[in-house]
Amino acid sequence: MAKEKFERNKPHVNVGTIGHVDHGKTTLTAAMTRVCAEV
């Protein structure tokens, strides 16, 4: 079974966060993801 070639036609970004628990890392990442998705 031949695999189909995966096309990367959407821009992507890697986000790394460092910080203490409950300081908004997930909230910040979610907001950035939403903004990037709207572009």
CHARMM internal coordinates of N, CA and C (Angstrom, degrees):
IC EDIT
DIST 1 N 1 CA 1.4504
DIST 1 CA 1 C 1.5336
ANGL 1 N 1 CA 1 C 108.45
DIST 1 C 2 N 1.3130
ANGL 1 CA 1 C 2 N 116.56
DIHE 1 N 1 CA 1 C 2 N 119.20
DIST 2 N 2 CA 1.4653
ANGL 1 C 2 N 2 CA 121.78
DIHE 1 CA 1 C 2 N 2 CA -179.34
DIST 2 CA 2 C 1.5287
ANGL 2 N 2 CA 2 C 110.06
DIHE 1 C 2 N 2 CA 2 C -82.56
DIST 2 C 3 N 1.3172
ANGL 2 CA 2 C 3 N 115.34
DIHE 2 N 2 CA 2 C 3 N 138.48
DIST 3 N 3 CA 1.4643
ANGL 2 C 3 N 3 CA 119.93
DIHE 2 CA 2 C 3 N 3 CA 177.51
DIST 3 CA 3 C 1.5173
ANGL 3 N 3 CA 3 C 109.39
DIHE 2 C 3 N 3 CA 3 C -86.20
DIST 3 C 4 N 1.3303
ANGL 3 CA 3 C 4 N 115.30
DIHE 3 N 3 CA 3 C 4 N 141.90
DIST 4 N 4 CA 1.4596
ANGL 3 C 4 N 4 CA 119.89
DIHE 3 CA 3 C 4 N 4 CA 175.32
DIST 4 CA 4 C 1.5234
ANGL 4 N 4 CA 4 C 109.07
DIHE 3 C 4 N 4 CA 4 C -76.46
DIST 4 C 5 N 1.3293
ANGL 4 CA 4 C 5 N 115.67
DIHE 4 N 4 CA 4 C 5 N 147.78
DIST 5 N 5 CA 1.4600
ANGL 4 C 5 N 5 CA 119.71
DIHE 4 CA 4 C 5 N 5 CA 178.44
DIST 5 CA 5 C 1.5229
ANGL 5 N 5 CA 5 C 109.45
DIHE 4 C 5 N 5 CA 5 C -73.06
DIST 5 C 6 N 1.3326
ANGL 5 CA 5 C 6 N 115.92
DIHE 5 N 5 CA 5 C 6 N 131.03
DIST 6 N 6 CA 1.4588
ANGL 5 C 6 N 6 CA 121.85
DIHE 5 CA 5 C 6 N 6 CA 179.26
DIST 6 CA 6 C 1.5172
ANGL 6 N 6 CA 6 C 108.89
DIHE 5 C 6 N 6 CA 6 C -82.63
DIST 6 C 7 N 1.3293
ANGL 6 CA 6 C 7 N 116.25
DIHE 6 N 6 CA 6 C 7 N 124.21
DIST 7 N 7 CA 1.4618
ANGL 6 C 7 N 7 CA 120.68
DIHE 6 CA 6 C 7 N 7 CA 179.40
DIST 7 CA 7 C 1.5239
ANGL 7 N 7 CA 7 C 109.69
DIHE 6 C 7 N 7 CA 7 C -97.31
DIST 7 C 8 N 1.3154
ANGL 7 CA 7 C 8 N 116.15
DIHE 7 N 7 CA 7 C 8 N 126.65
DIST 8 N 8 CA 1.4652
ANGL 7 C 8 N 8 CA 121.51
DIHE 7 CA 7 C 8 N 8 CA 176.58
DIST 8 CA 8 C 1.5271
ANGL 8 N 8 CA 8 C 107.60
DIHE 7 C 8 N 8 CA 8 C -97.42
DIST 8 C 9 N 1.3256
ANGL 8 CA 8 C 9 N 115.51
DIHE 8 N 8 CA 8 C 9 N 88.28
DIST 9 N 9 CA 1.4563
ANGL 8 C 9 N 9 CA 119.15
DIHE 8 CA 8 C 9 N 9 CA -177.47
DIST 9 CA 9 C 1.5277
ANGL 9 N 9 CA 9 C 112.62
DIHE 8 C 9 N 9 CA 9 C -106.46
DIST 9 C 10 N 1.3262
ANGL 9 CA 9 C 10 N 117.51
DIHE 9 N 9 CA 9 C 10 N 2.07
DIST 10 N 10 CA 1.4555
ANGL 9 C 10 N 10 CA 120.96
DIHE 9 CA 9 C 10 N 10 CA 176.03
DIST 10 CA 10 C 1.5246
ANGL 10 N 10 CA 10 C 108.59
DIHE 9 C 10 N 10 CA 10 C -111.12
DIST 10 C 11 N 1.3363
ANGL 10 CA 10 C 11 N 116.86
DIHE 10 N 10 CA 10 C 11 N 143.09
DIST 11 N 11 CA 1.4641
ANGL 10 C 11 N 11 CA 118.34
DIHE 10 CA 10 C 11 N 11 CA 176.50
DIST 11 CA 11 C 1.5302
ANGL 11 N 11 CA 11 C 110.14
DIHE 10 C 11 N 11 CA 11 C -66.68
DIST 11 C 12 N 1.3068
ANGL 11 CA 11 C 12 N 117.25
DIHE 11 N 11 CA 11 C 12 N 151.72
DIST 12 N 12 CA 1.4548
ANGL 11 C 12 N 12 CA 120.66
DIHE 11 CA 11 C 12 N 12 CA 179.02
DIST 12 CA 12 C 1.5215
ANGL 12 N 12 CA 12 C 109.81
DIHE 11 C 12 N 12 CA 12 C -136.99
DIST 12 C 13 N 1.3131
ANGL 12 CA 12 C 13 N 114.24
DIHE 12 N 12 CA 12 C 13 N 158.68
DIST 13 N 13 CA 1.4611
ANGL 12 C 13 N 13 CA 120.38
DIHE 12 CA 12 C 13 N 13 CA -179.70
DIST 13 CA 13 C 1.5279
ANGL 13 N 13 CA 13 C 108.20
DIHE 12 C 13 N 13 CA 13 C -145.32
DIST 13 C 14 N 1.3088
ANGL 13 CA 13 C 14 N 116.14
DIHE 13 N 13 CA 13 C 14 N 141.89
DIST 14 N 14 CA 1.4625
ANGL 13 C 14 N 14 CA 121.42
DIHE 13 CA 13 C 14 N 14 CA 174.50
DIST 14 CA 14 C 1.5238
ANGL 14 N 14 CA 14 C 108.05
DIHE 13 C 14 N 14 CA 14 C -101.39
DIST 14 C 15 N 1.3242
ANGL 14 CA 14 C 15 N 115.71
DIHE 14 N 14 CA 14 C 15 N 130.52
DIST 15 N 15 CA 1.4597
ANGL 14 C 15 N 15 CA 120.92
DIHE 14 CA 14 C 15 N 15 CA -178.83
DIST 15 CA 15 C 1.5226
ANGL 15 N 15 CA 15 C 108.34
DIHE 14 C 15 N 15 CA 15 C -117.51
DIST 15 C 16 N 1.3115
ANGL 15 CA 15 C 16 N 116.11
DIHE 15 N 15 CA 15 C 16 N 125.01
DIST 16 N 16 CA 1.4625
ANGL 15 C 16 N 16 CA 121.03
DIHE 15 CA 15 C 16 N 16 CA 175.02
DIST 16 CA 16 C 1.5155
ANGL 16 N 16 CA 16 C 109.11
DIHE 15 C 16 N 16 CA 16 C -119.98
DIST 16 C 17 N 1.3138
ANGL 16 CA 16 C 17 N 116.51
DIHE 16 N 16 CA 16 C 17 N 131.41
DIST 17 N 17 CA 1.4662
ANGL 16 C 17 N 17 CA 119.94
DIHE 16 CA 16 C 17 N 17 CA -179.92
DIST 17 CA 17 C 1.5238
ANGL 17 N 17 CA 17 C 109.50
DIHE 16 C 17 N 17 CA 17 C -125.80
DIST 17 C 18 N 1.3071
ANGL 17 CA 17 C 18 N 114.56
DIHE 17 N 17 CA 17 C 18 N 144.50
DIST 18 N 18 CA 1.4627
ANGL 17 C 18 N 18 CA 121.39
DIHE 17 CA 17 C 18 N 18 CA 176.54
DIST 18 CA 18 C 1.5224
ANGL 18 N 18 CA 18 C 106.73
DIHE 17 C 18 N 18 CA 18 C -130.48
DIST 18 C 19 N 1.2976
ANGL 18 CA 18 C 19 N 116.95
DIHE 18 N 18 CA 18 C 19 N 135.09
DIST 19 N 19 CA 1.4550
ANGL 18 C 19 N 19 CA 119.51
DIHE 18 CA 18 C 19 N 19 CA 177.32
DIST 19 CA 19 C 1.5170
ANGL 19 N 19 CA 19 C 111.49
DIHE 18 C 19 N 19 CA 19 C 168.56
DIST 19 C 20 N 1.2913
ANGL 19 CA 19 C 20 N 114.60
DIHE 19 N 19 CA 19 C 20 N 173.82
DIST 20 N 20 CA 1.4569
ANGL 19 C 20 N 20 CA 121.87
DIHE 19 CA 19 C 20 N 20 CA -177.91
DIST 20 CA 20 C 1.5247
ANGL 20 N 20 CA 20 C 110.24
DIHE 19 C 20 N 20 CA 20 C -74.51
DIST 20 C 21 N 1.3218
ANGL 20 CA 20 C 21 N 116.00
DIHE 20 N 20 CA 20 C 21 N 156.65
DIST 21 N 21 CA 1.4571
ANGL 20 C 21 N 21 CA 121.77
DIHE 20 CA 20 C 21 N 21 CA 178.49
DIST 21 CA 21 C 1.5411
ANGL 21 N 21 CA 21 C 109.65
DIHE 20 C 21 N 21 CA 21 C -60.35
DIST 21 C 22 N 1.3178
ANGL 21 CA 21 C 22 N 116.10
DIHE 21 N 21 CA 21 C 22 N 145.25
DIST 22 N 22 CA 1.4738
ANGL 21 C 22 N 22 CA 123.68
DIHE 21 CA 21 C 22 N 22 CA 178.00
DIST 22 CA 22 C 1.5211
ANGL 22 N 22 CA 22 C 113.82
DIHE 21 C 22 N 22 CA 22 C 63.43
DIST 22 C 23 N 1.3240
ANGL 22 CA 22 C 23 N 117.68
DIHE 22 N 22 CA 22 C 23 N 31.45
DIST 23 N 23 CA 1.4615
ANGL 22 C 23 N 23 CA 120.40
DIHE 22 CA 22 C 23 N 23 CA 176.42
DIST 23 CA 23 C 1.5192
ANGL 23 N 23 CA 23 C 112.31
DIHE 22 C 23 N 23 CA 23 C -110.96
DIST 23 C 24 N 1.3419
ANGL 23 CA 23 C 24 N 118.02
DIHE 23 N 23 CA 23 C 24 N 14.90
DIST 24 N 24 CA 1.4549
ANGL 23 C 24 N 24 CA 121.03
DIHE 23 CA 23 C 24 N 24 CA 170.25
DIST 24 CA 24 C 1.5148
ANGL 24 N 24 CA 24 C 116.21
DIHE 23 C 24 N 24 CA 24 C 91.86
DIST 24 C 25 N 1.3202
ANGL 24 CA 24 C 25 N 118.72
DIHE 24 N 24 CA 24 C 25 N 17.95
DIST 25 N 25 CA 1.4724
ANGL 24 C 25 N 25 CA 120.30
DIHE 24 CA 24 C 25 N 25 CA -179.19
DIST 25 CA 25 C 1.5273
ANGL 25 N 25 CA 25 C 111.23
DIHE 24 C 25 N 25 CA 25 C -64.07
DIST 25 C 26 N 1.3151
ANGL 25 CA 25 C 26 N 116.67
DIHE 25 N 25 CA 25 C 26 N -46.03
DIST 26 N 26 CA 1.4617
ANGL 25 C 26 N 26 CA 120.28
DIHE 25 CA 25 C 26 N 26 CA -179.27
DIST 26 CA 26 C 1.5181
ANGL 26 N 26 CA 26 C 110.77
DIHE 25 C 26 N 26 CA 26 C -66.69
DIST 26 C 27 N 1.3164
ANGL 26 CA 26 C 27 N 117.59
DIHE 26 N 26 CA 26 C 27 N -40.35
DIST 27 N 27 CA 1.4595
ANGL 26 C 27 N 27 CA 121.72
DIHE 26 CA 26 C 27 N 27 CA 178.56
DIST 27 CA 27 C 1.5183
ANGL 27 N 27 CA 27 C 110.93
DIHE 26 C 27 N 27 CA 27 C -62.50
DIST 27 C 28 N 1.3138
ANGL 27 CA 27 C 28 N 116.82
DIHE 27 N 27 CA 27 C 28 N -43.69
DIST 28 N 28 CA 1.4614
ANGL 27 C 28 N 28 CA 121.44
DIHE 27 CA 27 C 28 N 28 CA 178.62
DIST 28 CA 28 C 1.5279
ANGL 28 N 28 CA 28 C 110.73
DIHE 27 C 28 N 28 CA 28 C -63.17
DIST 28 C 29 N 1.3235
ANGL 28 CA 28 C 29 N 116.99
DIHE 28 N 28 CA 28 C 29 N -46.15
DIST 29 N 29 CA 1.4618
ANGL 28 C 29 N 29 CA 121.01
DIHE 28 CA 28 C 29 N 29 CA -179.66
DIST 29 CA 29 C 1.5251
ANGL 29 N 29 CA 29 C 110.81
DIHE 28 C 29 N 29 CA 29 C -63.58
DIST 29 C 30 N 1.3227
ANGL 29 CA 29 C 30 N 117.94
DIHE 29 N 29 CA 29 C 30 N -40.91
DIST 30 N 30 CA 1.4624
ANGL 29 C 30 N 30 CA 121.57
DIHE 29 CA 29 C 30 N 30 CA 178.22
DIST 30 CA 30 C 1.5230
ANGL 30 N 30 CA 30 C 111.05
DIHE 29 C 30 N 30 CA 30 C -63.53
DIST 30 C 31 N 1.3291
ANGL 30 CA 30 C 31 N 117.60
DIHE 30 N 30 CA 30 C 31 N -41.39
DIST 31 N 31 CA 1.4632
ANGL 30 C 31 N 31 CA 121.13
DIHE 30 CA 30 C 31 N 31 CA 178.90
DIST 31 CA 31 C 1.5201
ANGL 31 N 31 CA 31 C 110.90
DIHE 30 C 31 N 31 CA 31 C -65.08
DIST 31 C 32 N 1.3237
ANGL 31 CA 31 C 32 N 117.15
DIHE 31 N 31 CA 31 C 32 N -42.09
DIST 32 N 32 CA 1.4649
ANGL 31 C 32 N 32 CA 120.53
DIHE 31 CA 31 C 32 N 32 CA 178.82
DIST 32 CA 32 C 1.5269
ANGL 32 N 32 CA 32 C 110.85
DIHE 31 C 32 N 32 CA 32 C -64.97
DIST 32 C 33 N 1.3254
ANGL 32 CA 32 C 33 N 116.48
DIHE 32 N 32 CA 32 C 33 N -40.19
DIST 33 N 33 CA 1.4642
ANGL 32 C 33 N 33 CA 120.84
DIHE 32 CA 32 C 33 N 33 CA 178.72
DIST 33 CA 33 C 1.5201
ANGL 33 N 33 CA 33 C 110.71
DIHE 32 C 33 N 33 CA 33 C -62.99
DIST 33 C 34 N 1.3320
ANGL 33 CA 33 C 34 N 116.84
DIHE 33 N 33 CA 33 C 34 N -42.37
DIST 34 N 34 CA 1.4630
ANGL 33 C 34 N 34 CA 120.38
DIHE 33 CA 33 C 34 N 34 CA -179.91
DIST 34 CA 34 C 1.5231
ANGL 34 N 34 CA 34 C 111.14
DIHE 33 C 34 N 34 CA 34 C -64.09
DIST 34 C 35 N 1.3213
ANGL 34 CA 34 C 35 N 117.56
DIHE 34 N 34 CA 34 C 35 N -43.47
DIST 35 N 35 CA 1.4662
ANGL 34 C 35 N 35 CA 121.46
DIHE 34 CA 34 C 35 N 35 CA 179.94
DIST 35 CA 35 C 1.5251
ANGL 35 N 35 CA 35 C 110.17
DIHE 34 C 35 N 35 CA 35 C -63.57
DIST 35 C 36 N 1.3213
ANGL 35 CA 35 C 36 N 116.62
DIHE 35 N 35 CA 35 C 36 N -44.28
DIST 36 N 36 CA 1.4718
ANGL 35 C 36 N 36 CA 120.18
DIHE 35 CA 35 C 36 N 36 CA -179.98
DIST 36 CA 36 C 1.5223
ANGL 36 N 36 CA 36 C 111.70
DIHE 35 C 36 N 36 CA 36 C -65.64
DIST 36 C 37 N 1.3286
ANGL 36 CA 36 C 37 N 117.72
DIHE 36 N 36 CA 36 C 37 N -32.87
DIST 37 N 37 CA 1.4627
ANGL 36 C 37 N 37 CA 121.31
DIHE 36 CA 36 C 37 N 37 CA -179.45
DIST 37 CA 37 C 1.5259
ANGL 37 N 37 CA 37 C 111.33
DIHE 36 C 37 N 37 CA 37 C -70.00
DIST 37 C 38 N 1.3249
ANGL 37 CA 37 C 38 N 117.51
DIHE 37 N 37 CA 37 C 38 N -27.09
DIST 38 N 38 CA 1.4606
ANGL 37 C 38 N 38 CA 121.16
DIHE 37 CA 37 C 38 N 38 CA -178.33
DIST 38 CA 38 C 1.5184
ANGL 38 N 38 CA 38 C 112.65
DIHE 37 C 38 N 38 CA 38 C -80.63
DIST 38 C 39 N 1.3047
ANGL 38 CA 38 C 39 N 117.96
DIHE 38 N 38 CA 38 C 39 N -14.64
DIST 39 N 39 CA 1.4707
ANGL 38 C 39 N 39 CA 121.75
DIHE 38 CA 38 C 39 N 39 CA -177.28
DIST 39 CA 39 C 1.5048
ANGL 39 N 39 CA 39 C 110.07
DIHE 38 C 39 N 39 CA 39 C -76.54
END
COOR INIT
IC SEED 1 N 1 CA 1 C
IC BUILD
